[in-house]
């Protein structure tokens, strides 16, 4: 069975974690390289510290991953993050 901290996350409409996943998902859909933390913080309208706190949780839950290319580190959404965002696949056996 599928069990995950997803189910404990409150993805309310204005949840910062939800906003992070939505922004990363959008970048993915538009085939952009993932935004940096600084860019993401600006887009969502939170401080880099607040963003960093939420991104760490999302990385722990394997919904977001850091990708390094040269000196730049970008963030990208994982399959699990997309499932969390869309609600597809949660509680479904694969």
ChimeraX commands (.cxc) that place a marker at each C-alpha (Angstrom):
marker #1 position 0.00,0.00,0.00 radius 0.5
marker #1 position 1.08,3.56,-0.58 radius 0.5
marker #1 position 1.83,5.47,2.57 radius 0.5
marker #1 position 3.51,8.80,2.63 radius 0.5
marker #1 position 3.76,12.05,4.55 radius 0.5
marker #1 position 1.78,13.52,1.65 radius 0.5
marker #1 position -1.39,12.64,3.35 radius 0.5
marker #1 position -0.38,14.71,6.37 radius 0.5
marker #1 position 0.45,17.82,4.37 radius 0.5
marker #1 position -2.16,20.49,4.42 radius 0.5
marker #1 position -2.18,21.57,0.80 radius 0.5
marker #1 position -4.52,24.44,1.40 radius 0.5
marker #1 position -4.95,26.83,-1.52 radius 0.5
marker #1 position -2.36,29.25,-0.16 radius 0.5
marker #1 position 0.07,26.70,1.26 radius 0.5
marker #1 position 3.68,27.65,0.55 radius 0.5
marker #1 position 4.60,24.02,-0.15 radius 0.5
marker #1 position 1.78,23.82,-2.67 radius 0.5
marker #1 position 2.99,27.04,-4.31 radius 0.5
marker #1 position 6.53,25.65,-4.53 radius 0.5
marker #1 position 5.28,22.45,-6.17 radius 0.5
marker #1 position 3.05,24.39,-8.56 radius 0.5
marker #1 position 5.90,26.68,-9.67 radius 0.5
marker #1 position 8.26,23.73,-10.16 radius 0.5
marker #1 position 5.59,21.77,-12.01 radius 0.5
marker #1 position 4.99,24.73,-14.31 radius 0.5
marker #1 position 8.72,25.03,-15.07 radius 0.5
marker #1 position 8.77,21.30,-15.81 radius 0.5
marker #1 position 5.75,21.51,-18.14 radius 0.5
marker #1 position 7.29,24.42,-20.00 radius 0.5
marker #1 position 10.55,22.48,-20.16 radius 0.5
marker #1 position 12.50,25.23,-18.42 radius 0.5
marker #1 position 15.45,24.42,-16.27 radius 0.5
marker #1 position 14.27,24.52,-12.68 radius 0.5
marker #1 position 14.40,27.86,-10.92 radius 0.5
marker #1 position 16.97,28.60,-8.24 radius 0.5
marker #1 position 15.77,29.04,-4.68 radius 0.5
marker #1 position 16.17,32.81,-4.97 radius 0.5
marker #1 position 14.03,33.00,-8.11 radius 0.5
marker #1 position 11.42,30.73,-6.58 radius 0.5
marker #1 position 11.24,32.79,-3.37 radius 0.5
marker #1 position 10.61,35.93,-5.46 radius 0.5
marker #1 position 7.92,34.26,-7.56 radius 0.5
marker #1 position 6.06,32.95,-4.53 radius 0.5
marker #1 position 6.61,36.10,-2.49 radius 0.5
marker #1 position 8.40,34.66,0.55 radius 0.5
marker #1 position 11.87,35.21,1.97 radius 0.5
marker #1 position 14.66,32.84,0.89 radius 0.5
marker #1 position 14.80,31.55,4.50 radius 0.5
marker #1 position 11.11,30.62,4.49 radius 0.5
marker #1 position 11.49,29.02,1.08 radius 0.5
marker #1 position 14.53,27.06,2.19 radius 0.5
marker #1 position 12.65,25.68,5.20 radius 0.5
marker #1 position 9.77,24.39,3.04 radius 0.5
marker #1 position 12.03,23.10,0.27 radius 0.5
marker #1 position 13.99,21.05,2.83 radius 0.5
marker #1 position 10.76,19.32,3.91 radius 0.5
marker #1 position 9.79,18.67,0.29 radius 0.5
marker #1 position 13.25,17.20,-0.39 radius 0.5
marker #1 position 12.97,14.98,2.71 radius 0.5
marker #1 position 9.61,13.76,1.40 radius 0.5
marker #1 position 11.18,13.18,-2.04 radius 0.5
marker #1 position 8.78,15.59,-3.77 radius 0.5
marker #1 position 11.51,18.00,-4.86 radius 0.5
marker #1 position 15.11,17.39,-5.83 radius 0.5
marker #1 position 18.12,19.60,-6.24 radius 0.5
marker #1 position 19.93,19.42,-9.55 radius 0.5
marker #1 position 23.40,20.82,-9.93 radius 0.5
marker #1 position 24.72,22.04,-13.24 radius 0.5
marker #1 position 28.09,23.68,-12.89 radius 0.5
marker #1 position 27.82,26.22,-10.09 radius 0.5
marker #1 position 24.07,26.61,-10.41 radius 0.5
marker #1 position 21.74,24.53,-8.29 radius 0.5
marker #1 position 18.18,24.34,-9.51 radius 0.5
marker #1 position 15.12,22.72,-8.00 radius 0.5
marker #1 position 12.82,20.32,-9.79 radius 0.5
marker #1 position 9.64,18.47,-8.92 radius 0.5
marker #1 position 9.68,14.65,-8.70 radius 0.5
marker #1 position 7.01,12.15,-9.74 radius 0.5
marker #1 position 5.89,12.02,-6.11 radius 0.5
marker #1 position 5.62,15.80,-6.00 radius 0.5
marker #1 position 3.48,15.79,-9.14 radius 0.5
marker #1 position 1.25,13.11,-7.61 radius 0.5
marker #1 position 0.92,15.15,-4.43 radius 0.5
marker #1 position -0.05,18.20,-6.45 radius 0.5
marker #1 position -2.57,16.48,-8.67 radius 0.5
marker #1 position -3.81,13.97,-6.13 radius 0.5
marker #1 position -3.44,11.25,-8.75 radius 0.5
marker #1 position -1.98,7.98,-7.63 radius 0.5
marker #1 position -2.35,8.59,-3.91 radius 0.5
marker #1 position -3.71,5.51,-2.22 radius 0.5
marker #1 position -3.63,3.62,-5.50 radius 0.5
marker #1 position -1.59,0.48,-5.77 radius 0.5
marker #1 position 0.86,0.56,-8.67 radius 0.5
marker link #1:1,2 radius 0.2
marker link #1:2,3 radius 0.2
marker link #1:3,4 radius 0.2
marker link #1:4,5 radius 0.2
marker link #1:5,6 radius 0.2
marker link #1:6,7 radius 0.2
marker link #1:7,8 radius 0.2
marker link #1:8,9 radius 0.2
marker link #1:9,10 radius 0.2
marker link #1:10,11 radius 0.2
marker link #1:11,12 radius 0.2
marker link #1:12,13 radius 0.2
marker link #1:13,14 radius 0.2
marker link #1:14,15 radius 0.2
marker link #1:15,16 radius 0.2
marker link #1:16,17 radius 0.2
marker link #1:17,18 radius 0.2
marker link #1:18,19 radius 0.2
marker link #1:19,20 radius 0.2
marker link #1:20,21 radius 0.2
marker link #1:21,22 radius 0.2
marker link #1:22,23 radius 0.2
marker link #1:23,24 radius 0.2
marker link #1:24,25 radius 0.2
marker link #1:25,26 radius 0.2
marker link #1:26,27 radius 0.2
marker link #1:27,28 radius 0.2
marker link #1:28,29 radius 0.2
marker link #1:29,30 radius 0.2
marker link #1:30,31 radius 0.2
marker link #1:31,32 radius 0.2
marker link #1:32,33 radius 0.2
marker link #1:33,34 radius 0.2
marker link #1:34,35 radius 0.2
marker link #1:35,36 radius 0.2
marker link #1:36,37 radius 0.2
marker link #1:37,38 radius 0.2
marker link #1:38,39 radius 0.2
marker link #1:39,40 radius 0.2
marker link #1:40,41 radius 0.2
marker link #1:41,42 radius 0.2
marker link #1:42,43 radius 0.2
marker link #1:43,44 radius 0.2
marker link #1:44,45 radius 0.2
marker link #1:45,46 radius 0.2
marker link #1:46,47 radius 0.2
marker link #1:47,48 radius 0.2
marker link #1:48,49 radius 0.2
marker link #1:49,50 radius 0.2
marker link #1:50,51 radius 0.2
marker link #1:51,52 radius 0.2
marker link #1:52,53 radius 0.2
marker link #1:53,54 radius 0.2
marker link #1:54,55 radius 0.2
marker link #1:55,56 radius 0.2
marker link #1:56,57 radius 0.2
marker link #1:57,58 radius 0.2
marker link #1:58,59 radius 0.2
marker link #1:59,60 radius 0.2
marker link #1:60,61 radius 0.2
marker link #1:61,62 radius 0.2
marker link #1:62,63 radius 0.2
marker link #1:63,64 radius 0.2
marker link #1:64,65 radius 0.2
marker link #1:65,66 radius 0.2
marker link #1:66,67 radius 0.2
marker link #1:67,68 radius 0.2
marker link #1:68,69 radius 0.2
marker link #1:69,70 radius 0.2
marker link #1:70,71 radius 0.2
marker link #1:71,72 radius 0.2
marker link #1:72,73 radius 0.2
marker link #1:73,74 radius 0.2
marker link #1:74,75 radius 0.2
marker link #1:75,76 radius 0.2
marker link #1:76,77 radius 0.2
marker link #1:77,78 radius 0.2
marker link #1:78,79 radius 0.2
marker link #1:79,80 radius 0.2
marker link #1:80,81 radius 0.2
marker link #1:81,82 radius 0.2
marker link #1:82,83 radius 0.2
marker link #1:83,84 radius 0.2
marker link #1:84,85 radius 0.2
marker link #1:85,86 radius 0.2
marker link #1:86,87 radius 0.2
marker link #1:87,88 radius 0.2
marker link #1:88,89 radius 0.2
marker link #1:89,90 radius 0.2
marker link #1:90,91 radius 0.2
marker link #1:91,92 radius 0.2
marker link #1:92,93 radius 0.2
marker link #1:93,94 radius 0.2
view
